[in-house]
Amino acid sequence: MASQRELTLGGILSHLRRDDAGWHIVYQGLTLRSVFQPVVSITHKRIVGYEALLRATDQSGRAIRPDAVFARAPGKGAALAFERLARCVHFANFAEQNSESGWLFVNALPRLFRTGWSYTSFIDELCDHFGLPPWRVVIEMIEEPAADEGLFMRTVEALRERQLLIAIDDFGTGFSNFDRIWHVRPDIVKLDRSLVARMATPGADPQFATQLVTMLHRAGTLVLGEGVENDAEMLTLMEADADFIQGYWLGEPGASLDAAGRAAAPAIDAMWERFRAHAGAVPRVPADFAEFEAVVLAGARVYADTRDLAVAARETFARSPARRVFVLDADGEQHQPSIAHETAPKPARLWPLFPDTYSNWSRRAYFRRALAAPGRVAVMGPHYSLTEGKDCYTGAVAIEVGGVTQVFCVDFAPNGSSVRLFDES
């Protein structure tokens, strides 16, 4: 078990040694060193920080995984000793390289958070000793349940009071959830590499990544995608409006900040070139929606003249690849079944949602916007369709039918490789 002396900064500094590879510590037969991986701001097109990663070897020079290092420390005191030794090595190597700006990301051992360890005073001492302002240090916490949630939150608040930044690591795996995000109010959420990979899988819905990032932004946090290893993952995060990326796509971690970041500059340039090329190649919905609006207005006129939704639907389907037509009253109530195009999918898993009469769609943005500006087409999308179980666009226009306000609505398939949004003839 580590002595009280070994757990103080003075005791830990006595283990610190310098060689050509940088600062390191030899402790209980293990040599502990640092390597750094750059964190890039997509918008600012530059490195804005580095995550410190532990590299350990035994006496024979064999590499030992970080989790195996801490597995050797079953007790709280031993775990705290290894944690502080690693932290000191990271601070020493980062501070020596005269990085005048940028964050230092350091991992916090979940076991110690769960047991309510004395962390803040040691961080204060490290920052003072190595001349690193606390607002340049990001403490990464892995999502795990806390045995004492109150004690955990008091530790978090103590870190925040010292102007240290807080990051939730590995979001999307294990115990990660939005409840913890709302309670902790982290400065940064790091999306786990497995989540990033799944979001970039061919056929994955790009709106999932976008909505996830949007929700995290609305919770008041910045979003970092980690483990980025290929173009697809990088483009997925860029299109989703993530703030930062990190991973081997930007280069290998290194003991030298300059060496670790050397490949980042050309990678950043290539990243934006690929993004612009990809954005230009993806079919887009026309910015003014002119043809979309014309289809909706034409169908609405037929409905106002005939008061027959089936006739209006035939006119709408003849002019465009619309998927569904329906009508709402001024309260958003649907009094007659929607009419679907013969090719529109009818997923069996959604049969409990049919018939769709007496549904209320007043919460949808297209309905509210249409009602606010009668005669003008309001467009919303892509959004999830409860009738098809997939994304769609909806256009809606408020019209008078026999002196009564009604909202004529048309669902369109989202733009894609196999579906044209408008008839070009």
N, C-alpha and C positions, 0 to 999 in steps of 0.2 A: 504494500500500500504506500502511496506517495506521502511524504512528510509534509507538514504545513510549510516548511521552508521551500520545498520543491514547487509548491503551488503559488508562491509569490513571484512577482516579476523579477525580483533580484535573483531568486533561486533558478528561474528558468533562463535568465540571461547568462548565468554561469555555464550553461550547457551549449551556448551558441558559438559556433566556429565558422571560419571563413576559408574557402579555398577557391580555385579557379572557376568552379561551377556555381559559386554563390554561397550565401549563408546556409548553414545546415545545423542539425542537432543530432547527436548520437545519444540514444537513451534505451536502456534495457536491450542492447544488442541490435537495435534498429537505427538506421540513418534516415532522418526526415528532411526532405527538401521541398522546394516549391517549383511549380510551373504555372504559367499564366495563359489563360485563353481570352482573347479579346471579345468585348461586347460592342456591337456596332449599332449606332442609331441609323435607321433606314432613312429618315427625313434629313438628318444633318450630314449624312454621307461620310461619317468618320467614326473612329473608335472613341467611345465615351467611358470605357472602363475595362477592367480585367477581372475575371474570376480566378482566385488562387486555388490551385488544386494540389493536393498532397501526393508526393511520390516518396515511397518508402522502400528500403532494401534491407535485407538481413546481412549478417556478417560475411556471407559468401557472395554478396552482390546480387542475390536473387530478389526480383521485384515482389513486393507484398502489396496486395490491394488495400486501399484505405479502410474498407469495412473489416478486413482481416486484422488490421492494426488495432482497431478499436474493439474487436472481438476478444483481443488479448487482455482487455481491461474490463473484467466483469463488474467490479465495484465502482461506485460513484467517484471515489477519490482517484483511482487509477485512470478512469475515463477522463476526469477533469484534468489530470496531469497531461495526458496525451493531447487533449483538446487545446490546452494552453500552449504546449510546446509547438504544436502545428501552427497555431495562431501567431505566435511570436516569430517563427520562421517566415511566415507569409508577410507580416508587417516589415520585418527587417529587409527582405529581398525587394519588396515593393518600394519602400521608402528610399533605399539606396540608389535606385535607378532614376531618381529625380523626376518622377512623373508629376508635373506641376498641376495637372488637372486630371479629371477622370475618377471614377469610382473604383474602389477595391471591394470586390464581392468575396465574402468569406462564409463558409458553411458553419452552421451551429449544430451541435450534436443533439438530436431529438431527445435522447435519454436524459440529458442534463436539463433541458427545458421542462421535462415531465416532473423532475424531482425538485425544481425550484432552486437552482444553483445561484451562487453569488457571481454574477457575470459583469454587471455594470462597472464596478470599481476597477476590475482588471482591464476592461476595454478603455476606460479613462486613462489608466496608466500606460497602456500601449500607445494610445494616440499622443499622449504627452511626450513619452520617451522618444518616439520615432517622428514627431513633428507632423502628424497626419491629422487634419481637422476631422472631427467626428462626422460631419455632413458628407465626407467623401468615403465613408465606410458603409457598405450594405451588408446587413446580417441576413443570411439566407436560412429560413426555417423550413424544414420538411414537414408536410402535412401529416400529423399523427394526433390521435386523441390524447388529451392531457389528463393525467390522474387528478389533478387539482386545477380546474379551469380558472378559478380566481387567482391562484398563484401565478399561473401562466400569463394571464392578462396583466397582472401587476409587473411582471418582468418585461413584457412588451412595452408597457407604458413607461417604464424606467428607461428603456432603450430610446424610446421616442423623445423623452424629455431631454436627452443628451444630444439630440439632433442626428442620431444615427438613423440611416434608412433601413427599412424592413422589407424583405422580399419573402414571398411564399414560394417555395421551390417545389418542383415536380407536380404542379397542378394538373389534374386530369388523371391521376392514379391514386390508388390507396384510399386514404380518408379525405382527400381534397373535396371541398364543397364551398358553396357560396356563403353558407352561414359563417364559416370561419373568416372568409374574406370580409364580410360586413362587420364582424366583431374586431378583427385585428386591424382593419383599414391599412393594409400594406401599401407601401409606395410603389412596389413592383410585384407583379405576378409572373412567374416563369412557367410557361407551358411545357409540360414534360415532353421529351423527345418522342415517346410512343404516341402521344396525342397529336403532335405535329405530323408524324409519319402517317397516321390514320387520316388526318384531314387532307393530306396531299395524295392519298391513294386515288388512282384513276377511277372515275365514276362517283367519287365522294361529292356531296353537295357543297359547293363553295360558300353557300349562304350560312352553313353551320359555323365555319371559321369566322366569317364576318360578324355573325350575331354574337358569338362567344366573346370576341374581342370588344364589340360594342357594349355588351353587358358589363364586362370588366372595367371598361372606361367609365361607364356610368356609375360604377361602384367607387370611382375615384382613384383608380390605380393605373399605372403604366403596364404595358404588356410586352414580355420578352419571350420569343420562341427559341428554345434551346435544342441542341442536338441536330441542327440543320446540316444535312450532308449532301443534298442534291438540289438541282434547279427547281424541281417541282415543289419541294418544301419551302424554298426561299420565295418562289412566286406566290404560293398560297398565303404565306404570312404577309407579303407586301400587299396583295389584293385585299386581305382582311383588315388592313390598316394597323397591324401590329407595330409597336414602337421600336423594338430592338430585336436583333437576332444574334445568335451565338452558335458555334459549332465548327466541325471540321471543314465545312464548305469555305470557311474564311481562313483556314490554315491550321496547322498543328500547334498545340500548346507548347510553350517553351519557357526555359528559365529566364531568358532575356525578354523584356517587354518589346524591345525593338524587333527581335527575331520572331516573337510570337505574332506581332502585328504587321510584319513585312508583307505577307501575302494578302492582307486585308484591303489595302488601297486598290490594287488592280481588281480584286474580287468585287469591291463596291462599285467600281466603274462598270464591270461586266454585269453586275446585278441590275443596275438601272438600264443598261442597254437591253438586256433580256426582258425586263419588265415592259419597256416601251414597245419592243417588238411583239411581245405577247399581247399587250393591250390592243395594239393595232390589228392583230390577227383575229381577236375574238369578236364575233358578230355582236353588234350593239343594237339596242332599241333606239330608234331615232330620237334625238334629243327633244324635238318639238311634238312628237307623238301625233303629227298631223294626220297620217293615214289611220292610225288607231282611233282618233277622235272622229274622223269622218265615218268610220264603220259604226261606232256607237251612236252617233247622231242620226245616221240613216235608219238604223234599227228602231231608235226611239221615235222617230217621226212616223214610221209605219205602225208602231204600237199605239201612238196617240190617235192616229187616224182610224185604225181598225179595232182597237181595244182587244186585239187577239194576239196573245203572246206567241202562239205557234206560227202565225204568219210573220210576225216580226223576227222570230228566230230563223225562219227559212231565208228571209232577206239578209240577215246578219251572216249566216253560215255561207251564203252564196258569194258574199263579198270578201271573206277573209277566213283564215283557219281558226275562227273562234271555237271555244270548247263548250261554252254553256251560256245561256241567257236566262235572266230571272228579274223579277220586279219586286220592289219593296215599297211599303207605304211611308208616310212622313215620320213614323216612329221606328223605322227599320224592320218592321214585321214583313215576313214573306207569306202571302196568303194563297199562292198557287205554286205547284211544283215547278222547279226549274226545268228547262228544256236543254238537253245535252245533244251535242253533235253525235252522229251515229258512230264516229270513230273514237269518241271520248272514252277513256277507260272507266270501267265500273268495278272497282276493287271490292271483292267479296268481304274483305276484312272490315269495310266501312258500312256494311249493310245496316247495322243498328242505327246509323245516322240518317237513314232514309225511311219514309219520304222526308223531304226537306221543307215541307209546308209548316207554317207556324214557327219557323226559325226567326231569330232576331239578329240582324247584322249591324245594329246601330253602333257597335264598338269599332267597326272597321273604318279606317281613315277615308277610304273612297266614298263611303256613305256620308260621313260628316262634311267632307269637302264639297261633295255634289250639292248637298242641301244648303250649304252656305253660299253657293254661287249658282243659282238655277240657270239652266240653259248652257252651262259650261261643263265640259267633260273633265272629271277628276280621275286621275290614274294612280293606282297603288300597286307596288310589286317590286320584285317578286315576293309573294307571301304564300304561306301554306294553305292549300285548298282542302277544306273538310269534305268536299265531295269527290275529289280525285286522289287525295293522299299524296299530293306532290305540289311543287311550286307553280304558281300562276300569276299573271297580271290581271287586274280587274279595272275596267273603265266604267264609270257611272255618270249619269246625267239626270238632274231633277227636271221633270216636265209636268205640265198640267194636263190631266186626262179627265174630261168632264167636270172641270172645276176643282179637281182634287189633285194634290201634289203626290206624285209617285216618282220613284227613282228607278230608272232603267239601267240594268247592269249586264256587262258582258265579261266573261272570263276568257283570257287568251293564254295559250301555252307560252312559257318563257322562251326567249330567243335561244336557239341551239342549232347544232349541226344538222338535225333531222327535221326541224320544224321552222317554217317561215312565219314571222310574226304578221306580215302583211302580204296580200296578193299583189305581185308586181305587174300583173297584166293591166 
